[in-house]
Amino acid sequence: MSSELTLQDLNERLSHIEDQFNALQETVSRISATLGQWPSQLERPEPIAYSLAREQSAALYTERFHCLLDAGEACIRYTAALALALMSNASDRAALLGALGGQPVALGKWAALVDRSLVLLQGSQPDTAVDVWQSLLESLVRPNGKRTPAARFMLVELVQVRNTEKGHGSAKTEGVYEGLYYRHASALHDALRDLTFLRFPMVCIEDIDVAGECTRYAVRVLMNPYPIGRIEGVLSGSRVRKGETCIWDRAQGLLSLGGLVIYQTCPECQLEHTFFLEQATSDRTRYSSYAGNHRFQGAPLGWASQSV
């Protein structure tokens, strides 16, 4: 048998090397594209961006997967808060929150609240932040009335994954969590990209200067993983209080989140964080943060206290 390579052998080897090179080039391009997306992925409201940043920096797939779930949970709770805040009818807001029964609210109930809120939001336009209202509806509801792919993933599939894979049974192996992470990471990142209302800044009112019919607000922009944002000036006809957490439509509209999402100093660690409402009764509220999983009790919500 001859040890010399035939022309056909050389062509086959060259073809194999070319295939390997193309595969490597595709992999490098995919990694570069993913890394390039992270700055824009992290330009989200602070509680969502915080969990995404932890996902990005996690060394183990166990932590990556659970941070991925945290980002999705934060998105659902944030969406529910925004949907309630956009309602022009205060009694509708109070009724929906009251229907939660004053108990700690499970993630599935927040998702169901979003669905019920969308029905009411489609029938009435808010007095302020109209662009936010329109973006919320377009992100979650198709023209035919059905859920968008992003809404279906967040409000149905993610809730099912969370309930199945977190908090039930024993911990799984690192290899299992690697598979779970890669199975769901792209879908969640795509959904966060398609929910365009997440690009409107969440802000905290730092200072107020009344100037005629409009008021000049100094707002802290909370659109990154760290709870220290830049200060911007907003001239607005909206009436919100100092210390309130709001959505800014990048124009003159400031929409208060009504105590459903708040930004304040944590009584436990003395650092400033964003907190979500997790329970409301007629005499108290309970809040939690994804930063350190800290909790505290607060005063009742004024506009909802009579219905819970």
C-alpha positions as CSV (number, residue, x, y, z in Angstrom):
1,M,0.0,0.0,0.0
2,S,1.4,3.4,-1.0
3,S,2.2,5.9,1.8
4,E,1.8,8.8,-0.6
5,L,-1.4,10.9,-0.4
6,T,-3.5,10.9,-3.5
7,L,-5.0,14.1,-4.8
8,Q,-8.4,12.9,-3.6
9,D,-7.0,12.4,0.0
10,L,-5.6,15.9,0.0
11,N,-8.9,17.4,-1.2
12,E,-10.8,15.5,1.5
13,R,-8.4,16.7,4.2
14,L,-8.5,20.3,2.9
15,S,-12.3,20.1,2.9
16,H,-12.3,18.8,6.4
17,I,-10.0,21.6,7.6
18,E,-12.2,24.2,5.8
19,D,-15.3,22.8,7.6
20,Q,-13.5,23.0,10.9
21,F,-12.4,26.6,10.2
22,N,-15.9,27.7,9.2
23,A,-17.3,26.1,12.4
24,L,-14.8,27.8,14.5
25,Q,-15.4,31.1,12.8
26,E,-19.2,30.7,13.4
27,T,-18.6,30.0,17.1
28,V,-16.3,33.0,17.5
29,S,-18.9,35.2,15.7
30,R,-21.7,33.9,18.0
31,I,-19.6,34.6,21.1
32,S,-18.7,38.1,20.0
33,A,-22.3,38.8,19.2
34,T,-23.4,37.6,22.6
35,L,-20.8,39.7,24.4
36,G,-21.8,42.7,22.3
37,Q,-25.4,42.3,23.4
38,W,-24.7,42.4,27.1
39,P,-24.4,46.2,27.5
40,S,-27.8,46.6,26.0
41,Q,-29.2,43.6,27.9
42,L,-28.1,45.2,31.1
43,E,-29.8,48.5,30.2
44,R,-33.0,47.4,32.0
45,P,-34.7,48.4,35.2
46,E,-32.3,47.7,38.1
47,P,-33.9,44.6,39.6
48,I,-33.9,42.8,36.2
49,A,-30.4,44.1,35.3
50,Y,-29.1,43.0,38.7
51,S,-30.1,39.4,38.1
52,L,-28.8,39.5,34.5
53,A,-25.4,40.7,35.7
54,R,-25.2,37.9,38.3
55,E,-26.1,35.4,35.5
56,Q,-23.3,36.8,33.3
57,S,-20.7,36.6,36.1
58,A,-21.6,33.3,37.6
59,A,-19.0,30.6,37.5
60,L,-21.3,27.6,37.9
61,Y,-24.4,26.7,35.9
62,T,-26.3,26.1,39.1
63,E,-26.0,29.8,39.9
64,R,-26.5,30.9,36.3
65,F,-29.7,29.1,36.0
66,H,-31.2,30.4,39.2
67,C,-30.1,34.0,38.3
68,L,-31.8,33.5,35.0
69,L,-35.0,32.5,36.8
70,D,-34.6,35.6,39.1
71,A,-34.4,37.9,36.1
72,G,-37.6,36.4,34.6
73,E,-39.4,36.6,38.0
74,A,-38.3,40.2,38.4
75,C,-39.6,41.0,34.9
76,I,-43.0,39.4,35.6
77,R,-43.4,41.3,38.9
78,Y,-42.2,44.6,37.3
79,T,-44.6,44.1,34.4
80,A,-47.5,43.6,36.8
81,A,-46.6,46.7,38.8
82,L,-46.4,48.8,35.6
83,A,-49.7,47.4,34.3
84,L,-51.5,48.3,37.5
85,A,-49.9,51.8,37.6
86,L,-51.1,52.5,34.0
87,M,-54.7,52.0,34.9
88,S,-56.6,55.3,34.9
89,N,-59.3,53.8,37.2
90,A,-58.0,53.6,40.7
91,S,-60.8,51.2,41.8
92,D,-59.7,48.7,39.1
93,R,-56.2,48.8,40.5
94,A,-57.4,48.3,44.1
95,A,-59.8,45.5,43.0
96,L,-57.0,43.5,41.2
97,L,-54.6,43.8,44.1
98,G,-57.4,43.0,46.5
99,A,-58.1,39.8,44.6
100,L,-54.7,38.6,45.6
101,G,-56.2,38.0,49.1
102,G,-53.6,39.7,51.3
103,Q,-51.3,36.6,51.2
104,P,-47.7,36.4,49.9
105,V,-48.2,36.5,46.1
106,A,-46.9,33.5,44.1
107,L,-45.3,34.2,40.7
108,G,-48.2,32.6,38.9
109,K,-50.6,35.0,40.5
110,W,-48.5,38.0,39.3
111,A,-48.6,36.5,35.8
112,A,-52.4,36.1,36.0
113,L,-52.7,39.7,37.2
114,V,-50.8,40.9,34.1
115,D,-53.3,39.0,31.9
116,R,-56.3,40.5,33.7
117,S,-54.8,44.0,33.6
118,L,-54.2,43.8,29.9
119,V,-57.9,43.4,29.3
120,L,-58.7,46.6,31.2
121,L,-55.7,48.5,29.7
122,Q,-56.9,47.9,26.1
123,G,-60.1,49.7,26.9
124,S,-58.7,52.9,28.4
125,Q,-55.8,55.2,27.7
126,P,-53.9,56.6,30.7
127,D,-53.6,60.3,31.4
128,T,-49.8,60.2,31.3
129,A,-47.1,58.0,29.9
130,V,-49.1,57.1,26.8
131,D,-46.0,55.9,25.0
132,V,-45.3,53.5,27.9
133,W,-48.9,52.2,27.8
134,Q,-48.7,51.6,24.0
135,S,-45.3,49.9,24.3
136,L,-46.6,47.6,27.0
137,L,-49.7,46.5,25.0
138,E,-47.7,46.0,21.7
139,S,-45.1,44.0,23.6
140,L,-47.6,41.6,25.2
141,V,-50.7,41.5,22.9
142,R,-50.8,40.8,19.2
143,P,-53.4,42.7,16.9
144,N,-55.6,39.6,17.0
145,G,-55.7,39.7,20.8
146,K,-53.4,36.7,21.4
147,R,-50.2,36.8,23.5
148,T,-47.0,37.7,21.7
149,P,-44.2,35.1,21.9
150,A,-42.4,37.2,24.6
151,A,-45.6,37.3,26.7
152,R,-46.3,33.6,26.2
153,F,-42.8,32.7,27.4
154,M,-42.8,35.1,30.4
155,L,-46.3,34.6,31.6
156,V,-46.7,30.8,30.9
157,E,-43.5,28.9,30.1
158,L,-41.2,30.7,32.5
159,V,-43.7,30.3,35.4
160,Q,-43.9,26.5,34.7
161,V,-40.1,26.2,34.5
162,R,-39.7,28.1,37.8
163,N,-42.3,26.0,39.6
164,T,-40.8,22.8,38.3
165,E,-37.1,23.5,38.7
166,K,-36.9,25.8,41.7
167,G,-37.9,25.1,45.3
168,H,-39.1,21.5,44.7
169,G,-37.2,18.4,45.3
170,S,-33.4,18.0,45.9
171,A,-30.7,20.0,44.2
172,K,-29.6,18.7,40.8
173,T,-26.1,18.1,39.5
174,E,-24.1,20.8,37.8
175,G,-24.6,19.0,34.4
176,V,-28.3,19.1,34.7
177,Y,-28.3,22.8,35.5
178,E,-26.1,23.4,32.5
179,G,-28.7,21.7,30.3
180,L,-31.5,23.7,31.9
181,Y,-29.6,26.9,31.4
182,Y,-28.9,26.4,27.7
183,R,-32.4,25.2,27.1
184,H,-34.0,28.4,28.4
185,A,-31.4,31.2,28.3
186,S,-31.9,32.3,24.7
187,A,-35.7,32.4,25.0
188,L,-35.5,34.6,28.1
189,H,-32.9,37.0,26.6
190,D,-35.0,37.2,23.4
191,A,-38.1,38.0,25.4
192,L,-36.4,40.7,27.4
193,R,-35.2,42.2,24.1
194,D,-38.8,42.1,22.7
195,L,-40.4,43.7,25.7
196,T,-39.8,47.2,24.5
197,F,-41.4,48.9,27.5
198,L,-38.4,47.8,29.6
199,R,-36.4,50.5,27.9
200,F,-38.3,53.3,29.5
201,P,-36.3,54.4,32.5
202,M,-37.3,53.5,36.0
203,V,-36.4,56.5,38.2
204,C,-36.5,57.7,41.8
205,I,-37.6,61.2,42.6
206,E,-34.7,62.9,44.4
207,D,-35.8,66.5,44.5
208,I,-38.7,68.7,43.4
209,D,-38.7,72.4,42.3
210,V,-42.2,73.8,41.6
211,A,-42.0,76.2,38.6
212,G,-45.4,77.5,37.5
213,E,-47.7,74.9,35.8
214,C,-44.8,72.5,35.4
215,T,-42.6,71.0,38.1
216,R,-38.8,70.4,37.7
217,Y,-37.8,67.0,39.1
218,A,-34.4,65.7,39.8
219,V,-34.6,62.0,39.1
220,R,-32.1,59.2,39.7
221,V,-32.1,56.8,36.7
222,L,-32.2,53.2,37.8
223,M,-31.3,51.4,34.6
224,N,-28.3,49.2,35.4
225,P,-27.3,46.4,37.7
226,Y,-26.1,48.7,40.4
227,P,-28.4,50.9,42.6
228,I,-26.5,54.1,41.9
229,G,-27.8,55.9,38.8
230,R,-27.1,59.2,37.2
231,I,-29.3,62.3,38.1
232,E,-31.3,63.9,35.3
233,G,-33.7,66.9,35.2
234,V,-37.3,66.3,34.1
235,L,-39.8,69.1,33.5
236,S,-43.2,67.6,33.9
237,G,-46.9,68.3,34.6
238,S,-47.2,65.0,36.5
239,R,-47.7,65.2,40.3
240,V,-45.5,62.8,42.1
241,R,-43.8,62.9,45.6
242,K,-40.2,63.0,46.6
243,G,-38.9,59.5,47.1
244,E,-41.4,57.9,44.8
245,T,-40.3,55.3,42.3
246,C,-41.7,56.1,38.8
247,I,-41.5,55.3,35.1
248,W,-40.2,58.2,32.9
249,D,-41.4,58.2,29.3
250,R,-38.3,60.2,28.3
251,A,-40.5,63.3,27.7
252,Q,-42.6,65.0,30.3
253,G,-44.5,62.0,31.7
254,L,-43.7,60.5,35.2
255,L,-45.8,57.6,36.2
256,S,-45.7,56.5,39.8
257,L,-45.5,52.8,40.5
258,G,-47.7,53.4,43.5
259,G,-45.7,51.5,46.1
260,L,-45.6,48.2,44.1
261,V,-41.9,48.8,43.3
262,I,-39.9,51.1,45.6
263,Y,-36.3,52.2,45.8
264,Q,-35.0,52.9,49.3
265,T,-32.3,52.2,51.8
266,C,-32.6,48.6,53.0
267,P,-33.1,48.4,56.8
268,E,-31.1,45.2,56.9
269,C,-27.9,46.1,55.0
270,Q,-28.2,49.9,54.9
271,L,-27.7,50.0,51.2
272,E,-30.1,51.3,48.6
273,H,-32.0,48.7,46.6
274,T,-35.1,48.2,44.6
275,F,-37.9,46.3,46.4
276,F,-41.0,44.5,45.1
277,L,-44.2,44.3,46.9
278,E,-44.8,40.7,47.9
279,Q,-47.8,41.0,50.3
280,A,-50.3,43.7,51.1
281,T,-53.0,43.8,53.8
282,S,-55.2,46.6,55.2
283,D,-52.6,47.5,57.9
284,R,-49.1,46.6,56.4
285,T,-47.1,45.7,53.4
286,R,-44.1,43.3,53.0
287,Y,-41.3,43.9,50.4
288,S,-38.4,41.8,49.1
289,S,-35.3,42.5,47.0
290,Y,-33.3,40.3,44.8
291,A,-30.2,42.0,46.1
292,G,-29.3,39.7,49.1
293,N,-32.9,38.5,49.3
294,H,-33.6,41.1,52.0
295,R,-37.1,41.9,53.2
296,F,-38.9,44.4,55.4
297,Q,-42.4,45.5,56.4
298,G,-43.9,48.8,55.4
299,A,-47.0,51.0,55.7
300,P,-50.2,50.0,53.8
301,L,-50.7,51.1,50.2
302,G,-53.1,54.1,50.3
303,W,-55.0,53.4,47.1
304,A,-55.4,49.7,47.8
305,S,-55.7,49.4,51.5
306,Q,-59.5,49.3,51.6
307,S,-59.7,46.3,49.2
308,V,-57.1,43.9,50.6
